[in-house]
Amino acid sequence: MSNQGPRWFEQRKDFVSTWRPDDAEASGTEGDHPDLFTRCPSCSEPLFNETLTAQLWVCHLCGHHFRISAVERLRGLCDDPPSVVVHDADLGSVDALGFVDSKPYPERILSSRKKTGRNDAFISLAGEVGGVDVELGAFDFAYLGGSMGSVVGEMITRLYERALERRVPAIVISASGGARMQEGVLSLMQMAKTCAALARLQGAGLPYISLLTHPTTGGVAASFAMLGDVILAEPGALIGFAGPRVIRETIGEELPEGFQTAEYLLEHGLIDRIVPRAEVKPTIVRLLRQFLDLPPVAPVQLTQPGLRSAAQPLEKPDPTPPGRG
């Protein structure tokens, strides 16, 4: 019998990619996670969402890292939710310039607030990571591409200032398209503002860890994101200032293979380490305790028992169902 026509999971598009926005808001996930399973863009294999969730949204076959929400990142990093205190959630952007592109800026703000349930593109909180008090925050790429406007810059500045006041480390997880064009020079000013606050923190001898995720670009990459005492990145993350097309057209030359990926930056000494998602918390815990001269703790487990670490992708698919081996 000939094997013609689409495979079974390609025949019912509603089955492959049905996504309920209400569920996304309830769970804090973003809209690239379908109902039942997701096809990996790297190896093209269909992956059950239940397995992906247990694997922190990393393909266990090839190691591809899917985008996850800021809430998921912070939930995976903090020790105990009751100990978490959220800061500055009431701050919201205003249209100081009366900016209009294809639609007025206030409409974009309203749409993003409805989509994400928050006032701007950054979540800032105090909590514990591996038993160490920290001030940490994460960009929400679902809110206008994680762009940095006046409010995001203020929230990050306050994060550094609280860390200095409390004498605790600071951690920022970046996923941003850069400065927010709708706020013009006001958004560009946040680069200097955040870096000045960070300089005071580092001048006091307090550690700052920067985690770069896909994508980290523009004014965010050109400021505090690249100023960490330790700069970590997830595998395959796009990291750079201008986009590769702009650079190629400006210099009139073809760019090297893998240009602006985390792997390229590591090879050229711009970041310190590439850390698979399953190893992010153990790595940060180890760094924090080394910075503060604290005794080590037992390895932190982020994946469920029985599931492989995404840091060890398989060369061939394992016939044993994940979680049952």
C-alpha positions as CSV (number, residue, x, y, z in Angstrom):
1,M,0.0,0.0,0.0
2,S,1.4,3.4,-0.9
3,N,2.0,5.9,1.8
4,Q,0.5,9.0,0.2
5,G,-1.2,12.0,1.6
6,P,-0.7,13.8,4.8
7,R,0.1,12.0,8.0
8,W,-2.7,11.6,10.6
9,F,-1.7,14.5,12.7
10,E,-1.6,16.8,9.6
11,Q,-5.1,15.9,8.5
12,R,-7.0,17.7,11.3
13,K,-5.7,21.2,11.7
14,D,-8.1,21.9,14.5
15,F,-6.7,19.0,16.5
16,V,-3.1,19.9,15.9
17,S,-3.2,23.6,16.8
18,T,-6.4,24.4,18.7
19,W,-5.6,26.9,21.4
20,R,-8.0,28.4,23.9
21,P,-6.9,31.9,25.0
22,D,-8.9,31.6,28.2
23,D,-6.7,28.7,29.2
24,A,-3.6,30.6,28.3
25,E,-4.6,33.5,30.7
26,A,-5.4,31.1,33.5
27,S,-2.2,29.2,33.2
28,G,0.1,32.1,32.4
29,T,1.3,30.4,29.2
30,E,1.6,32.0,25.8
31,G,-0.2,31.3,22.6
32,D,2.3,29.0,20.9
33,H,1.2,26.0,23.0
34,P,-1.6,24.1,21.2
35,D,-4.2,22.1,23.1
36,L,-3.0,18.5,22.8
37,F,0.4,18.5,21.2
38,T,3.0,20.8,19.5
39,R,5.2,20.1,16.6
40,C,8.8,20.9,17.4
41,P,10.1,23.5,14.9
42,S,13.6,22.0,15.1
43,C,13.1,18.3,14.6
44,S,9.4,18.4,13.3
45,E,8.3,15.7,15.7
46,P,4.9,16.0,17.3
47,L,5.2,16.3,21.1
48,F,2.5,15.9,23.6
49,N,2.0,19.0,25.7
50,E,1.8,16.9,28.9
51,T,5.3,15.7,28.2
52,L,6.5,19.2,27.2
53,T,5.1,20.7,30.4
54,A,7.0,18.1,32.5
55,Q,10.2,18.9,30.4
56,L,9.8,22.6,31.0
57,W,8.8,23.1,27.3
58,V,12.0,21.7,25.9
59,C,11.9,19.0,23.2
60,H,13.3,15.8,24.7
61,L,14.3,14.6,21.3
62,C,16.4,17.5,20.0
63,G,16.6,19.9,22.9
64,H,14.7,22.8,21.2
65,H,13.7,25.4,23.8
66,F,10.1,26.7,23.3
67,R,9.2,30.1,24.4
68,I,7.6,30.2,27.9
69,S,5.9,33.0,29.8
70,A,7.5,35.2,32.4
71,V,5.2,33.7,35.0
72,E,6.5,30.2,34.2
73,R,10.1,31.3,34.4
74,L,9.7,33.0,37.7
75,R,7.6,30.1,39.1
76,G,10.4,27.7,38.1
77,L,13.1,29.8,39.7
78,C,11.6,30.8,43.1
79,D,11.6,28.4,46.0
80,D,8.3,28.9,47.7
81,P,5.3,30.9,46.2
82,P,4.1,32.1,49.6
83,S,7.4,33.8,50.2
84,V,7.2,35.8,47.0
85,V,6.3,39.5,47.1
86,V,5.3,41.2,43.8
87,H,6.4,44.8,43.4
88,D,5.3,47.7,41.2
89,A,2.4,45.8,39.5
90,D,0.3,49.0,39.6
91,L,2.7,50.9,37.4
92,G,1.3,51.4,33.8
93,S,2.5,53.2,30.6
94,V,1.0,56.4,29.4
95,D,1.0,58.0,25.9
96,A,3.3,60.9,26.7
97,L,4.1,61.6,23.0
98,G,0.6,61.1,21.4
99,F,2.2,58.4,19.3
100,V,0.3,56.8,16.4
101,D,1.6,54.2,14.0
102,S,-0.9,51.7,12.4
103,K,-3.0,52.3,15.6
104,P,-2.7,54.7,18.5
105,Y,-0.4,53.7,21.3
106,P,-3.2,53.7,24.0
107,E,-5.0,51.1,21.9
108,R,-1.8,48.9,21.9
109,I,-1.5,49.3,25.7
110,L,-5.1,48.3,26.2
111,S,-4.8,45.3,23.9
112,S,-1.6,44.1,25.6
113,R,-3.2,44.5,29.1
114,K,-6.1,42.4,28.0
115,K,-3.8,39.8,26.5
116,T,-1.5,39.4,29.4
117,G,-3.5,40.6,32.4
118,R,-0.7,43.0,33.5
119,N,0.1,46.6,33.2
120,D,3.4,46.4,31.4
121,A,6.1,44.1,30.0
122,F,8.0,43.3,33.2
123,I,7.3,41.3,36.4
124,S,9.3,42.3,39.5
125,L,9.3,40.5,42.8
126,A,11.3,39.6,45.9
127,G,11.7,35.9,46.8
128,E,14.1,33.1,47.6
129,V,16.2,31.1,45.2
130,G,17.9,28.1,46.7
131,G,17.4,29.6,50.2
132,V,19.0,32.9,49.2
133,D,16.9,36.1,49.3
134,V,17.0,37.9,46.0
135,E,15.3,40.6,44.0
136,L,14.4,39.3,40.6
137,G,12.3,40.1,37.5
138,A,11.4,38.8,34.1
139,F,10.3,40.3,30.8
140,D,6.9,39.3,29.4
141,F,7.4,39.0,25.7
142,A,3.7,38.7,25.1
143,Y,3.3,42.4,26.1
144,L,4.4,44.4,23.1
145,G,7.3,42.1,22.4
146,G,8.8,42.7,25.9
147,S,9.7,46.2,24.8
148,M,11.2,48.6,27.4
149,G,9.4,51.8,27.9
150,S,9.5,54.2,30.8
151,V,7.6,51.9,33.1
152,V,9.8,48.8,32.4
153,G,12.9,51.0,32.9
154,E,11.5,52.3,36.2
155,M,10.6,48.8,37.4
156,I,14.1,47.5,36.7
157,T,15.7,50.5,38.3
158,R,13.6,49.9,41.4
159,L,14.6,46.3,41.4
160,Y,18.3,47.2,41.6
161,E,17.6,49.8,44.2
162,R,15.7,47.4,46.4
163,A,18.5,44.8,46.0
164,L,21.0,47.5,47.2
165,E,18.8,48.6,50.1
166,R,18.3,45.0,51.2
167,R,21.9,43.9,50.4
168,V,20.8,41.0,48.4
169,P,21.6,39.7,44.8
170,A,19.6,40.8,41.8
171,I,18.5,38.6,38.9
172,V,16.9,39.7,35.6
173,I,15.6,37.4,32.9
174,S,15.5,39.1,29.6
175,A,13.3,38.4,26.6
176,S,12.8,41.7,24.7
177,G,12.7,43.4,21.3
178,G,14.5,46.4,22.8
179,A,13.4,50.0,23.5
180,R,9.7,50.7,22.8
181,M,9.5,52.9,19.8
182,Q,6.1,54.4,20.8
183,E,7.8,56.2,23.7
184,G,10.7,57.6,21.6
185,V,13.6,59.1,23.5
186,L,11.9,58.4,26.8
187,S,12.4,54.7,26.2
188,L,16.1,55.2,25.2
189,M,16.7,57.1,28.4
190,Q,15.9,53.9,30.3
191,M,19.2,52.4,29.1
192,A,21.2,55.0,31.0
193,K,18.8,55.0,34.0
194,T,18.9,51.3,34.6
195,C,22.7,51.0,34.0
196,A,23.3,53.8,36.6
197,A,21.2,52.0,39.2
198,L,23.0,48.7,38.4
199,A,26.4,50.4,38.7
200,R,25.5,51.5,42.3
201,L,24.5,47.9,43.1
202,Q,27.7,46.4,41.7
203,G,29.8,49.1,43.3
204,A,28.5,47.9,46.6
205,G,29.8,44.4,45.8
206,L,26.4,42.8,45.4
207,P,26.1,40.2,42.7
208,Y,23.9,40.5,39.6
209,I,23.0,37.6,37.4
210,S,21.6,38.2,33.9
211,L,19.8,35.4,32.1
212,L,19.3,36.0,28.3
213,T,16.5,34.1,26.6
214,H,15.1,34.2,23.1
215,P,15.1,36.9,21.9
216,T,17.2,39.6,23.7
217,T,17.8,42.4,21.4
218,G,17.9,46.2,20.9
219,G,18.3,48.6,23.9
220,V,17.9,45.8,26.4
221,A,20.8,43.8,25.0
222,A,22.8,47.1,24.7
223,S,22.4,47.9,28.4
224,F,21.8,46.0,31.7
225,A,21.3,42.6,30.0
226,M,25.0,42.4,29.0
227,L,26.3,43.9,32.3
228,G,25.9,40.9,34.6
229,D,28.6,39.7,36.9
230,V,27.7,36.4,35.3
231,I,25.8,36.3,32.0
232,L,23.9,33.1,31.2
233,A,21.9,32.3,28.1
234,E,19.5,29.6,27.0
235,P,20.5,27.4,24.0
236,G,19.8,28.9,20.6
237,A,18.7,32.3,22.0
238,L,18.9,35.2,19.6
239,I,21.0,37.9,21.2
240,G,22.1,41.1,19.6
241,F,21.5,44.8,19.1
242,A,20.3,45.3,15.5
243,G,18.8,42.4,13.5
244,P,20.9,40.4,11.1
245,R,19.2,41.8,8.0
246,V,20.0,45.4,9.1
247,I,23.6,44.5,9.8
248,R,24.0,42.6,6.5
249,E,22.6,45.5,4.5
250,T,24.7,48.1,6.5
251,I,28.1,46.3,6.1
252,G,27.3,44.8,2.7
253,E,28.6,41.4,3.6
254,E,27.2,38.0,4.5
255,L,27.1,37.2,8.2
256,P,28.8,34.1,9.7
257,E,26.7,31.0,10.3
258,G,25.0,31.2,13.6
259,F,25.6,34.9,14.0
260,Q,23.8,36.4,17.1
261,T,23.0,33.1,18.6
262,A,23.9,32.2,22.2
263,E,26.4,29.7,20.9
264,Y,28.1,32.3,18.7
265,L,28.3,34.8,21.6
266,L,29.8,32.2,23.9
267,E,32.4,31.3,21.3
268,H,33.4,34.9,21.1
269,G,33.5,35.6,24.8
270,L,30.4,37.8,25.1
271,I,28.5,35.5,27.5
272,D,29.8,33.2,30.3
273,R,27.7,30.0,29.8
274,I,24.9,28.5,27.9
275,V,22.5,26.8,30.4
276,P,19.7,24.4,29.3
277,R,16.4,25.3,30.9
278,A,16.4,22.3,33.3
279,E,19.8,23.4,34.7
280,V,18.9,27.1,35.1
281,K,17.9,27.0,38.7
282,P,20.7,24.7,39.9
283,T,23.2,26.9,38.1
284,I,21.9,30.1,39.6
285,V,21.6,28.6,43.1
286,R,25.3,27.5,42.8
287,L,26.4,30.9,41.6
288,L,24.5,32.8,44.3
289,R,25.9,30.6,47.1
290,Q,29.4,31.0,45.7
291,F,29.1,34.8,45.4
292,L,27.9,35.0,49.0
293,D,30.3,32.4,50.4
294,L,27.5,30.1,51.5
295,P,27.8,26.3,51.8
296,P,26.5,24.4,48.8
297,V,23.1,22.7,48.9
298,A,21.7,19.5,47.4
299,P,21.1,19.6,43.6
300,V,17.9,21.3,42.7
301,Q,15.5,19.2,40.7
302,L,13.2,20.9,38.2
303,T,12.0,18.0,36.1
304,Q,9.6,15.4,37.3
305,P,11.0,12.0,38.4
306,G,11.5,9.6,35.4
307,L,11.8,12.3,32.8
308,R,15.1,13.0,31.0
309,S,16.8,16.3,31.4
310,A,16.5,18.5,28.3
311,A,20.2,19.1,28.7
312,Q,20.7,15.5,27.4
313,P,18.9,15.4,24.0
314,L,18.6,12.0,22.4
315,E,20.3,11.2,19.1
316,K,17.5,8.9,18.3
317,P,13.9,8.8,19.5
318,D,13.5,6.6,22.6
319,P,10.7,4.0,22.1
320,T,10.0,4.1,25.9
321,P,7.2,6.7,26.6
322,P,8.6,9.6,28.7
323,G,7.8,9.3,32.3
324,R,7.4,5.5,32.1
325,G,11.0,4.4,31.7
